[in-house]
Amino acid sequence: MLEGKIFWIFMLVYISLAVLIFWLVPIDIAIVPIAILPLVVFIPYNVLILRNRKKGNTKNNQ
């Protein structure tokens, strides 16, 4: 349940940053940050989810 909420928060951040970049930067230059943006947004998301799963697994095993 929490993972779904975190995912949508990161997705809204990604969409808002993409719109902001396209609005502020010329289209020829904006393609590069939009290509890099998923890495910046979803790597922290994946790290956060994996860290929570590892904590959950250690609690279940003990």
C-alpha positions as CSV (number, residue, x, y, z in Angstrom):
1,M,0.0,0.0,0.0
2,L,2.8,2.4,1.0
3,E,4.8,1.5,-2.1
4,G,1.9,2.5,-4.4
5,K,1.6,5.9,-2.7
6,I,5.3,6.5,-2.9
7,F,5.3,5.5,-6.6
8,W,2.6,8.1,-7.4
9,I,4.4,10.8,-5.5
10,F,7.5,10.1,-7.5
11,M,5.5,10.0,-10.7
12,L,3.9,13.4,-10.0
13,V,7.4,14.8,-9.3
14,Y,8.6,13.3,-12.6
15,I,5.7,14.7,-14.6
16,S,5.9,18.2,-13.0
17,L,9.6,18.4,-13.6
18,A,9.1,17.3,-17.2
19,V,6.5,20.0,-17.8
20,L,8.6,22.6,-16.1
21,I,11.7,21.7,-18.2
22,F,9.6,21.8,-21.4
23,W,8.1,25.1,-20.4
24,L,11.4,26.8,-19.4
25,V,13.9,25.3,-21.8
26,P,13.9,25.4,-25.7
27,I,12.7,22.1,-27.2
28,D,16.0,21.2,-28.8
29,I,17.8,21.3,-25.4
30,A,15.0,19.9,-23.3
31,I,15.2,16.4,-24.8
32,V,18.4,15.7,-22.9
33,P,17.1,16.5,-19.4
34,I,13.9,14.7,-20.0
35,A,15.9,11.6,-21.0
36,I,18.0,11.9,-17.8
37,L,15.0,12.7,-15.5
38,P,13.7,9.2,-15.1
39,L,17.1,8.2,-13.6
40,V,17.0,11.1,-11.2
41,V,13.5,10.3,-10.1
42,F,13.2,6.5,-10.1
43,I,16.7,5.5,-8.7
44,P,15.8,7.1,-5.3
45,Y,12.4,5.4,-5.5
46,N,13.9,2.0,-6.1
47,V,16.5,2.5,-3.4
48,L,13.8,3.5,-1.0
49,I,11.6,0.5,-1.9
50,L,14.5,-2.0,-1.7
51,R,15.6,-0.6,1.7
52,N,12.0,-1.0,3.0
53,R,11.8,-4.5,1.7
54,K,15.1,-5.6,3.3
55,K,13.9,-4.2,6.6
56,G,10.6,-6.1,6.2
57,N,12.3,-9.3,5.3
58,T,14.6,-9.2,8.3
59,K,11.7,-8.6,10.7
60,N,9.8,-11.6,9.2
61,N,12.8,-13.9,9.5
62,Q,13.5,-13.1,13.2
